[in-house]
Amino acid sequence: MKILATCKLPEELMAPIKEKYEVVMADNENEPMPRKRLLSEIEAADGLFTNVADVIDQEVFDRAKQLKVVSTMAVGYDNIDLEVARNRGILVGHTPGVLTEATADLTFALLMATGRRLIEGMDVIRDDQWKSWGPFFLTGQEIYGKTIGIIGMGKIGLGVAKRAKGFSMNILYHNRSRNEEAEMELDASYLELDALLEQSDYIVLLAPSTKETYHMMSTPQFKKMKHSAVFINTSRGLNVDEEALYQALQSNEIWAAGLDVFQTEPINSNHKLLQLRNVTALPHIGSAAIETRLEMARLAMANLVNGLEGKPLVHQVK
Ligand code: DGY
């Protein structure tokens, strides 16, 4: 059987796999397999190891002649056309759980970096613009004791709430369903979205990307936020109307944004949002801790191999 991996994976993971399967893998570590090659290699593949950089759409499934499993090295699977997969009986696996803490760490780090203007501080030194200590030089927003509003109280949201508790923050959340653990253990309060937007100092978006969450943050939502609000997005770029966010930041409707994800990735220095001082941008590195990425790769491979061997996937997307 043939496994197609669209990213280059470590030899320690691949050596036992290569003994059992024919493996075709991307050549370079930080470059996804070109789409043209993916479309040609998928024809004879039984299993596909993919990640958030690939679009696994109808065209890919149409080319595949004997595909049985698609396994993504990510918790999010909005880049995979699940309906087509389902209709063709192709299993889809993902990697929840193992990236929870690393992503919560990064989310809180981005919240702190944005609130306290850390990256700007570094830029000032690099650009030789640090001339003296000034009473209001690079002043940001306090974090300790402020109100955080978490939109999407799943595993990662809960992880962020635990970190916020350590900073004595007042925790508000909005979610499709109530999260008892957050309410009982962290004293988190469930609010309707509008009330959360109005009351929070830090607004953290962690909702999955679906038809319902497309552009869920747009002009009306930014207008509801405080002028001092810091908006953080470590979920998916499509959840945010970037033009509306640009307007809100430029007109000081909100104070700053920290973004790890964008509507179209990758972005570069010409991106409109990067022209603004009050944007802190990261290149989709929420789960990018060494141990975490190794665990994600192992789990994604276990999903793939289980599927190929006719066993239940460790984490199947239903
Ligand atoms: C995910 O897992 O969905 C992240 O966006 C990539 O780590």
py3Dmol code that shows the C-alpha trace and the ligand (Angstrom):
import py3Dmol

protein = """\
ATOM      1  CA  MET A   1       0.000   0.000   0.000  1.00  0.00           C
ATOM      2  CA  LYS A   2       1.131   3.530  -0.691  1.00  0.00           C
ATOM      3  CA  ILE A   3       1.257   6.446   1.766  1.00  0.00           C
ATOM      4  CA  LEU A   4       1.521   9.966   0.438  1.00  0.00           C
ATOM      5  CA  ALA A   5       2.844  12.550   2.932  1.00  0.00           C
ATOM      6  CA  THR A   6       2.567  16.170   1.809  1.00  0.00           C
ATOM      7  CA  CYS A   7       5.141  17.301   4.387  1.00  0.00           C
ATOM      8  CA  LYS A   8       8.606  15.994   5.216  1.00  0.00           C
ATOM      9  CA  LEU A   9       8.467  13.925   8.401  1.00  0.00           C
ATOM     10  CA  PRO A  10      11.301  12.866  10.741  1.00  0.00           C
ATOM     11  CA  GLU A  11      13.185   9.697   9.862  1.00  0.00           C
ATOM     12  CA  GLU A  12      12.603   8.215  13.341  1.00  0.00           C
ATOM     13  CA  LEU A  13       8.861   8.260  12.628  1.00  0.00           C
ATOM     14  CA  MET A  14       9.148   7.147   9.028  1.00  0.00           C
ATOM     15  CA  ALA A  15      11.678   4.284   9.290  1.00  0.00           C
ATOM     16  CA  PRO A  16       9.203   1.636  10.596  1.00  0.00           C
ATOM     17  CA  ILE A  17       6.512   2.916   8.215  1.00  0.00           C
ATOM     18  CA  LYS A  18       8.815   2.549   5.219  1.00  0.00           C
ATOM     19  CA  GLU A  19       9.371  -1.104   6.115  1.00  0.00           C
ATOM     20  CA  LYS A  20       5.673  -1.824   5.598  1.00  0.00           C
ATOM     21  CA  TYR A  21       4.481   0.730   3.092  1.00  0.00           C
ATOM     22  CA  GLU A  22       5.619   2.442  -0.049  1.00  0.00           C
ATOM     23  CA  VAL A  23       6.102   6.086   1.007  1.00  0.00           C
ATOM     24  CA  VAL A  24       6.105   9.207  -1.122  1.00  0.00           C
ATOM     25  CA  MET A  25       6.995  12.310   0.902  1.00  0.00           C
ATOM     26  CA  ALA A  26       7.572  16.039   0.301  1.00  0.00           C
ATOM     27  CA  ASP A  27      11.247  16.903  -0.271  1.00  0.00           C
ATOM     28  CA  ASN A  28      11.615  19.992   1.915  1.00  0.00           C
ATOM     29  CA  GLU A  29      10.710  20.480   5.544  1.00  0.00           C
ATOM     30  CA  ASN A  30       9.024  23.858   5.520  1.00  0.00           C
ATOM     31  CA  GLU A  31       7.511  23.744   2.073  1.00  0.00           C
ATOM     32  CA  PRO A  32       4.302  21.889   1.334  1.00  0.00           C
ATOM     33  CA  MET A  33       4.242  19.500  -1.587  1.00  0.00           C
ATOM     34  CA  PRO A  34       3.305  21.460  -4.735  1.00  0.00           C
ATOM     35  CA  ARG A  35      -0.362  20.941  -5.584  1.00  0.00           C
ATOM     36  CA  LYS A  36       0.506  19.583  -9.018  1.00  0.00           C
ATOM     37  CA  ARG A  37       2.581  16.813  -7.447  1.00  0.00           C
ATOM     38  CA  LEU A  38      -0.091  16.103  -4.824  1.00  0.00           C
ATOM     39  CA  LEU A  39      -2.698  15.722  -7.567  1.00  0.00           C
ATOM     40  CA  SER A  40      -0.556  13.291  -9.460  1.00  0.00           C
ATOM     41  CA  GLU A  41       0.741  11.234  -6.496  1.00  0.00           C
ATOM     42  CA  ILE A  42      -2.724  10.889  -4.921  1.00  0.00           C
ATOM     43  CA  GLU A  43      -3.892   8.723  -7.832  1.00  0.00           C
ATOM     44  CA  ALA A  44      -2.189   5.597  -6.522  1.00  0.00           C
ATOM     45  CA  ALA A  45      -2.219   6.463  -2.799  1.00  0.00           C
ATOM     46  CA  ASP A  46      -4.089   4.400  -0.203  1.00  0.00           C
ATOM     47  CA  GLY A  47      -3.391   6.833   2.639  1.00  0.00           C
ATOM     48  CA  LEU A  48      -2.805  10.596   2.697  1.00  0.00           C
ATOM     49  CA  PHE A  49      -0.858  12.312   5.505  1.00  0.00           C
ATOM     50  CA  THR A  50      -1.716  15.998   5.266  1.00  0.00           C
ATOM     51  CA  ASN A  51      -1.756  19.240   7.269  1.00  0.00           C
ATOM     52  CA  VAL A  52      -3.388  22.684   7.316  1.00  0.00           C
ATOM     53  CA  ALA A  53      -1.325  23.918   4.367  1.00  0.00           C
ATOM     54  CA  ASP A  54      -3.103  21.608   1.882  1.00  0.00           C
ATOM     55  CA  VAL A  55      -6.584  21.997   0.453  1.00  0.00           C
ATOM     56  CA  ILE A  56      -8.097  18.528   0.249  1.00  0.00           C
ATOM     57  CA  ASP A  57     -11.095  19.261  -1.932  1.00  0.00           C
ATOM     58  CA  GLN A  58     -13.223  17.509  -4.513  1.00  0.00           C
ATOM     59  CA  GLU A  59     -10.437  17.743  -7.105  1.00  0.00           C
ATOM     60  CA  VAL A  60      -8.071  15.770  -4.865  1.00  0.00           C
ATOM     61  CA  PHE A  61     -10.717  13.135  -4.079  1.00  0.00           C
ATOM     62  CA  ASP A  62     -11.625  12.880  -7.785  1.00  0.00           C
ATOM     63  CA  ARG A  63      -8.029  12.067  -8.672  1.00  0.00           C
ATOM     64  CA  ALA A  64      -7.688   9.442  -5.948  1.00  0.00           C
ATOM     65  CA  LYS A  65      -8.410   5.943  -7.200  1.00  0.00           C
ATOM     66  CA  GLN A  66      -7.846   3.872  -4.065  1.00  0.00           C
ATOM     67  CA  LEU A  67      -7.721   6.322  -1.159  1.00  0.00           C
ATOM     68  CA  LYS A  68      -8.952   4.886   2.140  1.00  0.00           C
ATOM     69  CA  VAL A  69      -7.770   7.339   4.814  1.00  0.00           C
ATOM     70  CA  VAL A  70      -6.898  11.040   5.055  1.00  0.00           C
ATOM     71  CA  SER A  71      -5.006  11.919   8.217  1.00  0.00           C
ATOM     72  CA  THR A  72      -4.296  15.532   9.091  1.00  0.00           C
ATOM     73  CA  MET A  73      -1.596  16.594  11.543  1.00  0.00           C
ATOM     74  CA  ALA A  74      -3.901  19.187  13.108  1.00  0.00           C
ATOM     75  CA  VAL A  75      -6.948  19.456  15.295  1.00  0.00           C
ATOM     76  CA  GLY A  76      -8.733  21.641  12.703  1.00  0.00           C
ATOM     77  CA  TYR A  77      -9.964  19.985   9.499  1.00  0.00           C
ATOM     78  CA  ASP A  78     -11.681  22.854   7.693  1.00  0.00           C
ATOM     79  CA  ASN A  79      -9.272  22.343   4.768  1.00  0.00           C
ATOM     80  CA  ILE A  80     -10.767  18.905   4.050  1.00  0.00           C
ATOM     81  CA  ASP A  81     -14.047  18.439   2.195  1.00  0.00           C
ATOM     82  CA  LEU A  82     -15.664  16.085   4.690  1.00  0.00           C
ATOM     83  CA  GLU A  83     -18.816  15.608   2.682  1.00  0.00           C
ATOM     84  CA  VAL A  84     -16.950  14.259  -0.316  1.00  0.00           C
ATOM     85  CA  ALA A  85     -14.829  12.048   1.963  1.00  0.00           C
ATOM     86  CA  ARG A  86     -17.941  10.701   3.670  1.00  0.00           C
ATOM     87  CA  ASN A  87     -19.731  10.010   0.390  1.00  0.00           C
ATOM     88  CA  ARG A  88     -16.782   7.974  -0.797  1.00  0.00           C
ATOM     89  CA  GLY A  89     -16.303   6.079   2.454  1.00  0.00           C
ATOM     90  CA  ILE A  90     -12.886   7.652   3.041  1.00  0.00           C
ATOM     91  CA  LEU A  91     -11.983   7.972   6.737  1.00  0.00           C
ATOM     92  CA  VAL A  92     -10.626  11.261   8.085  1.00  0.00           C
ATOM     93  CA  GLY A  93      -8.407  11.472  11.180  1.00  0.00           C
ATOM     94  CA  HIS A  94      -7.115  14.453  13.194  1.00  0.00           C
ATOM     95  CA  THR A  95      -5.023  15.162  16.307  1.00  0.00           C
ATOM     96  CA  PRO A  96      -7.010  16.716  19.172  1.00  0.00           C
ATOM     97  CA  GLY A  97      -5.677  16.728  22.727  1.00  0.00           C
ATOM     98  CA  VAL A  98      -1.932  16.581  22.160  1.00  0.00           C
ATOM     99  CA  LEU A  99      -1.715  20.226  21.079  1.00  0.00           C
ATOM    100  CA  THR A 100      -4.012  21.717  23.711  1.00  0.00           C
ATOM    101  CA  GLU A 101      -1.406  23.032  26.137  1.00  0.00           C
ATOM    102  CA  ALA A 102       1.073  24.274  23.520  1.00  0.00           C
ATOM    103  CA  THR A 103      -1.682  26.177  21.713  1.00  0.00           C
ATOM    104  CA  ALA A 104      -3.019  27.621  24.963  1.00  0.00           C
ATOM    105  CA  ASP A 105       0.548  28.704  25.847  1.00  0.00           C
ATOM    106  CA  LEU A 106       0.985  30.427  22.498  1.00  0.00           C
ATOM    107  CA  THR A 107      -2.428  32.092  22.732  1.00  0.00           C
ATOM    108  CA  PHE A 108      -1.608  33.530  26.134  1.00  0.00           C
ATOM    109  CA  ALA A 109       1.882  34.524  24.970  1.00  0.00           C
ATOM    110  CA  LEU A 110       0.339  36.389  22.029  1.00  0.00           C
ATOM    111  CA  LEU A 111      -2.170  38.054  24.365  1.00  0.00           C
ATOM    112  CA  MET A 112       0.693  39.271  26.543  1.00  0.00           C
ATOM    113  CA  ALA A 113       2.890  40.308  23.615  1.00  0.00           C
ATOM    114  CA  THR A 114       0.033  42.310  22.087  1.00  0.00           C
ATOM    115  CA  GLY A 115      -1.191  43.886  25.330  1.00  0.00           C
ATOM    116  CA  ARG A 116       2.306  44.906  26.411  1.00  0.00           C
ATOM    117  CA  ARG A 117       3.680  45.657  22.910  1.00  0.00           C
ATOM    118  CA  LEU A 118       6.644  43.266  23.156  1.00  0.00           C
ATOM    119  CA  ILE A 119       7.396  42.926  19.456  1.00  0.00           C
ATOM    120  CA  GLU A 120       7.244  46.688  18.961  1.00  0.00           C
ATOM    121  CA  GLY A 121       9.775  47.018  21.783  1.00  0.00           C
ATOM    122  CA  MET A 122      12.187  44.682  20.017  1.00  0.00           C
ATOM    123  CA  ASP A 123      11.677  46.543  16.735  1.00  0.00           C
ATOM    124  CA  VAL A 124      12.462  49.860  18.436  1.00  0.00           C
ATOM    125  CA  ILE A 125      15.841  48.503  19.548  1.00  0.00           C
ATOM    126  CA  ARG A 126      16.605  46.891  16.187  1.00  0.00           C
ATOM    127  CA  ASP A 127      15.755  50.179  14.435  1.00  0.00           C
ATOM    128  CA  ASP A 128      18.005  52.140  16.861  1.00  0.00           C
ATOM    129  CA  GLN A 129      15.015  54.126  18.072  1.00  0.00           C
ATOM    130  CA  TRP A 130      15.496  53.581  21.833  1.00  0.00           C
ATOM    131  CA  LYS A 131      16.661  57.024  22.831  1.00  0.00           C
ATOM    132  CA  SER A 132      15.749  57.241  26.500  1.00  0.00           C
ATOM    133  CA  TRP A 133      13.354  56.089  29.228  1.00  0.00           C
ATOM    134  CA  GLY A 134      10.078  57.974  28.704  1.00  0.00           C
ATOM    135  CA  PRO A 135       7.144  58.040  31.118  1.00  0.00           C
ATOM    136  CA  PHE A 136       4.690  56.837  28.465  1.00  0.00           C
ATOM    137  CA  PHE A 137       7.122  55.190  26.072  1.00  0.00           C
ATOM    138  CA  LEU A 138       5.645  51.907  24.700  1.00  0.00           C
ATOM    139  CA  THR A 139       2.938  51.784  27.329  1.00  0.00           C
ATOM    140  CA  GLY A 140       0.460  48.959  26.857  1.00  0.00           C
ATOM    141  CA  GLN A 141      -2.562  47.514  28.609  1.00  0.00           C
ATOM    142  CA  GLU A 142      -2.412  45.813  32.000  1.00  0.00           C
ATOM    143  CA  ILE A 143      -3.184  42.116  32.005  1.00  0.00           C
ATOM    144  CA  TYR A 144      -3.343  41.070  35.660  1.00  0.00           C
ATOM    145  CA  GLY A 145      -6.884  41.336  37.029  1.00  0.00           C
ATOM    146  CA  LYS A 146      -8.447  42.363  33.711  1.00  0.00           C
ATOM    147  CA  THR A 147     -11.427  40.700  32.027  1.00  0.00           C
ATOM    148  CA  ILE A 148     -10.836  38.058  29.363  1.00  0.00           C
ATOM    149  CA  GLY A 149     -13.621  36.932  27.020  1.00  0.00           C
ATOM    150  CA  ILE A 150     -13.025  33.542  25.424  1.00  0.00           C
ATOM    151  CA  ILE A 151     -15.098  32.691  22.365  1.00  0.00           C
ATOM    152  CA  GLY A 152     -15.007  28.912  21.941  1.00  0.00           C
ATOM    153  CA  MET A 153     -14.603  27.132  25.277  1.00  0.00           C
ATOM    154  CA  GLY A 154     -13.289  23.781  24.055  1.00  0.00           C
ATOM    155  CA  LYS A 155     -10.078  22.164  25.278  1.00  0.00           C
ATOM    156  CA  ILE A 156      -7.830  25.033  24.152  1.00  0.00           C
ATOM    157  CA  GLY A 157     -10.235  27.665  25.459  1.00  0.00           C
ATOM    158  CA  LEU A 158     -10.207  25.938  28.839  1.00  0.00           C
ATOM    159  CA  GLY A 159      -6.392  25.896  28.736  1.00  0.00           C
ATOM    160  CA  VAL A 160      -6.344  29.639  28.084  1.00  0.00           C
ATOM    161  CA  ALA A 161      -8.836  30.186  30.920  1.00  0.00           C
ATOM    162  CA  LYS A 162      -6.549  28.265  33.325  1.00  0.00           C
ATOM    163  CA  ARG A 163      -3.650  30.517  32.388  1.00  0.00           C
ATOM    164  CA  ALA A 164      -5.861  33.597  32.768  1.00  0.00           C
ATOM    165  CA  LYS A 165      -6.828  32.426  36.252  1.00  0.00           C
ATOM    166  CA  GLY A 166      -3.141  32.592  37.200  1.00  0.00           C
ATOM    167  CA  PHE A 167      -3.259  36.262  36.273  1.00  0.00           C
ATOM    168  CA  SER A 168      -6.379  36.785  38.431  1.00  0.00           C
ATOM    169  CA  MET A 169      -8.401  37.632  35.358  1.00  0.00           C
ATOM    170  CA  ASN A 170     -12.180  37.745  35.384  1.00  0.00           C
ATOM    171  CA  ILE A 171     -13.145  35.008  32.904  1.00  0.00           C
ATOM    172  CA  LEU A 172     -16.114  35.333  30.537  1.00  0.00           C
ATOM    173  CA  TYR A 173     -16.869  32.868  27.786  1.00  0.00           C
ATOM    174  CA  HIS A 174     -19.227  32.188  24.931  1.00  0.00           C
ATOM    175  CA  ASN A 175     -19.703  28.732  23.461  1.00  0.00           C
ATOM    176  CA  ARG A 176     -22.328  26.549  21.760  1.00  0.00           C
ATOM    177  CA  SER A 177     -22.767  24.690  25.037  1.00  0.00           C
ATOM    178  CA  ARG A 178     -22.018  25.468  28.676  1.00  0.00           C
ATOM    179  CA  ASN A 179     -18.658  24.325  30.042  1.00  0.00           C
ATOM    180  CA  GLU A 180     -19.193  23.132  33.613  1.00  0.00           C
ATOM    181  CA  GLU A 181     -15.500  22.630  34.325  1.00  0.00           C
ATOM    182  CA  ALA A 182     -14.763  26.253  33.398  1.00  0.00           C
ATOM    183  CA  GLU A 183     -17.668  27.509  35.505  1.00  0.00           C
ATOM    184  CA  MET A 184     -17.016  25.329  38.577  1.00  0.00           C
ATOM    185  CA  GLU A 185     -13.231  25.370  38.691  1.00  0.00           C
ATOM    186  CA  LEU A 186     -12.331  28.716  37.174  1.00  0.00           C
ATOM    187  CA  ASP A 187     -15.373  30.738  38.071  1.00  0.00           C
ATOM    188  CA  ALA A 188     -15.928  31.482  34.371  1.00  0.00           C
ATOM    189  CA  SER A 189     -19.228  33.150  33.440  1.00  0.00           C
ATOM    190  CA  TYR A 190     -21.190  32.233  30.327  1.00  0.00           C
ATOM    191  CA  LEU A 191     -22.349  35.286  28.363  1.00  0.00           C
ATOM    192  CA  GLU A 192     -24.126  35.921  25.086  1.00  0.00           C
ATOM    193  CA  LEU A 193     -21.625  37.033  22.450  1.00  0.00           C
ATOM    194  CA  ASP A 194     -22.599  40.719  22.404  1.00  0.00           C
ATOM    195  CA  ALA A 195     -22.334  41.047  26.188  1.00  0.00           C
ATOM    196  CA  LEU A 196     -18.931  39.341  26.145  1.00  0.00           C
ATOM    197  CA  LEU A 197     -17.693  41.720  23.445  1.00  0.00           C
ATOM    198  CA  GLU A 198     -18.894  44.743  25.416  1.00  0.00           C
ATOM    199  CA  GLN A 199     -17.399  43.694  28.749  1.00  0.00           C
ATOM    200  CA  SER A 200     -14.026  42.129  27.873  1.00  0.00           C
ATOM    201  CA  ASP A 201     -10.616  43.799  27.916  1.00  0.00           C
ATOM    202  CA  TYR A 202      -9.072  40.859  26.048  1.00  0.00           C
ATOM    203  CA  ILE A 203     -11.153  38.961  23.503  1.00  0.00           C
ATOM    204  CA  VAL A 204      -9.751  35.601  22.464  1.00  0.00           C
ATOM    205  CA  LEU A 205     -11.238  33.814  19.456  1.00  0.00           C
ATOM    206  CA  LEU A 206     -10.888  30.038  19.505  1.00  0.00           C
ATOM    207  CA  ALA A 207     -13.936  28.912  17.524  1.00  0.00           C
ATOM    208  CA  PRO A 208     -13.526  26.294  14.780  1.00  0.00           C
ATOM    209  CA  SER A 209     -13.927  27.403  11.174  1.00  0.00           C
ATOM    210  CA  THR A 210     -17.337  26.397   9.831  1.00  0.00           C
ATOM    211  CA  LYS A 211     -19.997  27.917   7.576  1.00  0.00           C
ATOM    212  CA  GLU A 212     -21.578  29.398  10.723  1.00  0.00           C
ATOM    213  CA  THR A 213     -18.386  31.015  12.047  1.00  0.00           C
ATOM    214  CA  TYR A 214     -17.300  32.539   8.712  1.00  0.00           C
ATOM    215  CA  HIS A 215     -16.570  36.253   9.388  1.00  0.00           C
ATOM    216  CA  MET A 216     -18.218  35.979  12.813  1.00  0.00           C
ATOM    217  CA  MET A 217     -15.995  38.909  13.806  1.00  0.00           C
ATOM    218  CA  SER A 218     -16.874  41.834  11.543  1.00  0.00           C
ATOM    219  CA  THR A 219     -17.756  45.527  11.844  1.00  0.00           C
ATOM    220  CA  PRO A 220     -20.754  45.143  14.228  1.00  0.00           C
ATOM    221  CA  GLN A 221     -18.693  42.946  16.569  1.00  0.00           C
ATOM    222  CA  PHE A 222     -15.659  45.268  16.589  1.00  0.00           C
ATOM    223  CA  LYS A 223     -17.971  48.236  17.249  1.00  0.00           C
ATOM    224  CA  LYS A 224     -19.275  46.519  20.372  1.00  0.00           C
ATOM    225  CA  MET A 225     -15.790  46.120  21.844  1.00  0.00           C
ATOM    226  CA  LYS A 226     -14.173  48.658  24.189  1.00  0.00           C
ATOM    227  CA  HIS A 227     -11.796  51.169  22.583  1.00  0.00           C
ATOM    228  CA  SER A 228      -9.104  49.659  24.816  1.00  0.00           C
ATOM    229  CA  ALA A 229      -9.894  46.075  23.729  1.00  0.00           C
ATOM    230  CA  VAL A 230      -7.178  43.687  22.595  1.00  0.00           C
ATOM    231  CA  PHE A 231      -8.417  41.099  20.100  1.00  0.00           C
ATOM    232  CA  ILE A 232      -6.573  37.776  19.761  1.00  0.00           C
ATOM    233  CA  ASN A 233      -7.178  35.174  17.061  1.00  0.00           C
ATOM    234  CA  THR A 234      -5.451  31.798  17.193  1.00  0.00           C
ATOM    235  CA  SER A 235      -8.328  29.867  15.579  1.00  0.00           C
ATOM    236  CA  ARG A 236      -8.733  30.329  11.829  1.00  0.00           C
ATOM    237  CA  GLY A 237      -8.399  33.404   9.638  1.00  0.00           C
ATOM    238  CA  LEU A 238     -11.747  32.874   7.936  1.00  0.00           C
ATOM    239  CA  ASN A 239     -13.527  33.531  11.241  1.00  0.00           C
ATOM    240  CA  VAL A 240     -12.527  37.203  10.940  1.00  0.00           C
ATOM    241  CA  ASP A 241     -13.451  39.806   8.334  1.00  0.00           C
ATOM    242  CA  GLU A 242      -9.929  41.181   7.866  1.00  0.00           C
ATOM    243  CA  GLU A 243     -11.062  44.370   6.134  1.00  0.00           C
ATOM    244  CA  ALA A 244     -13.396  45.151   9.058  1.00  0.00           C
ATOM    245  CA  LEU A 245     -10.582  44.385  11.514  1.00  0.00           C
ATOM    246  CA  TYR A 246      -8.246  46.706   9.611  1.00  0.00           C
ATOM    247  CA  GLN A 247     -10.813  49.525   9.807  1.00  0.00           C
ATOM    248  CA  ALA A 248     -11.423  48.912  13.517  1.00  0.00           C
ATOM    249  CA  LEU A 249      -7.706  49.024  14.301  1.00  0.00           C
ATOM    250  CA  GLN A 250      -6.926  51.973  12.074  1.00  0.00           C
ATOM    251  CA  SER A 251      -9.750  54.098  13.464  1.00  0.00           C
ATOM    252  CA  ASN A 252      -8.872  53.084  17.064  1.00  0.00           C
ATOM    253  CA  GLU A 253     -12.277  51.518  17.475  1.00  0.00           C
ATOM    254  CA  ILE A 254     -10.264  48.780  19.213  1.00  0.00           C
ATOM    255  CA  TRP A 255      -6.773  49.086  20.675  1.00  0.00           C
ATOM    256  CA  ALA A 256      -4.779  46.216  19.182  1.00  0.00           C
ATOM    257  CA  ALA A 257      -4.910  42.748  17.651  1.00  0.00           C
ATOM    258  CA  GLY A 258      -2.693  39.686  17.979  1.00  0.00           C
ATOM    259  CA  LEU A 259      -3.104  37.299  15.078  1.00  0.00           C
ATOM    260  CA  ASP A 260      -1.625  33.859  14.484  1.00  0.00           C
ATOM    261  CA  VAL A 261      -3.927  33.024  11.559  1.00  0.00           C
ATOM    262  CA  PHE A 262      -5.053  34.797   8.391  1.00  0.00           C
ATOM    263  CA  GLN A 263      -7.712  34.438   5.732  1.00  0.00           C
ATOM    264  CA  THR A 264      -5.142  33.325   3.159  1.00  0.00           C
ATOM    265  CA  GLU A 265      -1.874  31.862   4.389  1.00  0.00           C
ATOM    266  CA  PRO A 266       1.018  32.453   4.188  1.00  0.00           C
ATOM    267  CA  ILE A 267       0.977  36.268   4.260  1.00  0.00           C
ATOM    268  CA  ASN A 268       3.987  38.527   3.771  1.00  0.00           C
ATOM    269  CA  SER A 269       5.101  42.022   4.804  1.00  0.00           C
ATOM    270  CA  ASN A 270       2.829  43.639   2.179  1.00  0.00           C
ATOM    271  CA  HIS A 271      -0.298  42.418   3.958  1.00  0.00           C
ATOM    272  CA  LYS A 272      -2.604  45.319   4.811  1.00  0.00           C
ATOM    273  CA  LEU A 273      -2.821  44.456   8.512  1.00  0.00           C
ATOM    274  CA  LEU A 274       0.960  44.509   8.832  1.00  0.00           C
ATOM    275  CA  GLN A 275       1.014  48.172   7.883  1.00  0.00           C
ATOM    276  CA  LEU A 276      -0.579  48.920  11.275  1.00  0.00           C
ATOM    277  CA  ARG A 277       1.489  49.516  14.402  1.00  0.00           C
ATOM    278  CA  ASN A 278      -1.135  47.911  16.641  1.00  0.00           C
ATOM    279  CA  VAL A 279      -1.007  44.473  15.019  1.00  0.00           C
ATOM    280  CA  THR A 280       1.150  41.644  16.339  1.00  0.00           C
ATOM    281  CA  ALA A 281       1.347  38.895  13.735  1.00  0.00           C
ATOM    282  CA  LEU A 282       2.646  35.338  13.916  1.00  0.00           C
ATOM    283  CA  PRO A 283       2.920  32.697  11.149  1.00  0.00           C
ATOM    284  CA  HIS A 284       0.327  30.125  12.359  1.00  0.00           C
ATOM    285  CA  ILE A 285       2.538  28.645  15.096  1.00  0.00           C
ATOM    286  CA  GLY A 286      -0.096  27.891  17.752  1.00  0.00           C
ATOM    287  CA  SER A 287       1.002  24.286  18.233  1.00  0.00           C
ATOM    288  CA  ALA A 288       4.637  24.778  17.188  1.00  0.00           C
ATOM    289  CA  ALA A 289       6.467  23.337  20.198  1.00  0.00           C
ATOM    290  CA  ILE A 290       8.921  20.549  19.371  1.00  0.00           C
ATOM    291  CA  GLU A 291       7.398  17.910  21.673  1.00  0.00           C
ATOM    292  CA  THR A 292       3.886  18.829  20.568  1.00  0.00           C
ATOM    293  CA  ARG A 293       4.629  18.617  16.862  1.00  0.00           C
ATOM    294  CA  LEU A 294       6.285  15.221  17.360  1.00  0.00           C
ATOM    295  CA  GLU A 295       3.217  13.986  19.246  1.00  0.00           C
ATOM    296  CA  MET A 296       0.934  15.366  16.528  1.00  0.00           C
ATOM    297  CA  ALA A 297       2.976  13.587  13.838  1.00  0.00           C
ATOM    298  CA  ARG A 298       2.911  10.297  15.786  1.00  0.00           C
ATOM    299  CA  LEU A 299      -0.835  10.531  16.385  1.00  0.00           C
ATOM    300  CA  ALA A 300      -1.582  11.442  12.774  1.00  0.00           C
ATOM    301  CA  MET A 301       0.523   8.474  11.630  1.00  0.00           C
ATOM    302  CA  ALA A 302      -1.279   6.157  14.088  1.00  0.00           C
ATOM    303  CA  ASN A 303      -4.621   7.326  12.649  1.00  0.00           C
ATOM    304  CA  LEU A 304      -3.382   6.652   9.122  1.00  0.00           C
ATOM    305  CA  VAL A 305      -1.937   3.210   9.818  1.00  0.00           C
ATOM    306  CA  ASN A 306      -5.014   2.144  11.819  1.00  0.00           C
ATOM    307  CA  GLY A 307      -7.232   3.179   8.930  1.00  0.00           C
ATOM    308  CA  LEU A 308      -5.120   1.286   6.414  1.00  0.00           C
ATOM    309  CA  GLU A 309      -5.158  -1.817   8.612  1.00  0.00           C
ATOM    310  CA  GLY A 310      -8.920  -1.717   9.055  1.00  0.00           C
ATOM    311  CA  LYS A 311      -8.752  -0.733  12.738  1.00  0.00           C
ATOM    312  CA  PRO A 312     -10.637   2.202  14.325  1.00  0.00           C
ATOM    313  CA  LEU A 313      -8.792   5.521  14.051  1.00  0.00           C
ATOM    314  CA  VAL A 314      -7.522   6.922  17.361  1.00  0.00           C
ATOM    315  CA  HIS A 315      -9.345  10.182  16.576  1.00  0.00           C
ATOM    316  CA  GLN A 316     -11.737  10.018  13.663  1.00  0.00           C
ATOM    317  CA  VAL A 317     -13.570  13.082  12.376  1.00  0.00           C
ATOM    318  CA  LYS A 318     -17.213  12.093  12.245  1.00  0.00           C
TER     319      LYS A 318
END
"""
ligand_1 = """\
7
DGY
C -4.485 22.909 14.124
O -4.068 21.913 14.719
O -5.613 22.960 13.644
C -3.554 24.059 14.021
O -4.063 25.141 13.390
C -2.238 23.629 13.426
O -1.513 23.204 14.519
"""
view = py3Dmol.view(width=600, height=400)
view.addModel(protein, "pdb")
view.setStyle({"model": 0}, {"cartoon": {"style": "trace"}})
view.addModel(ligand_1, "xyz")
view.setStyle({"model": 1}, {"stick": {}})
view.zoomTo()
view.show()
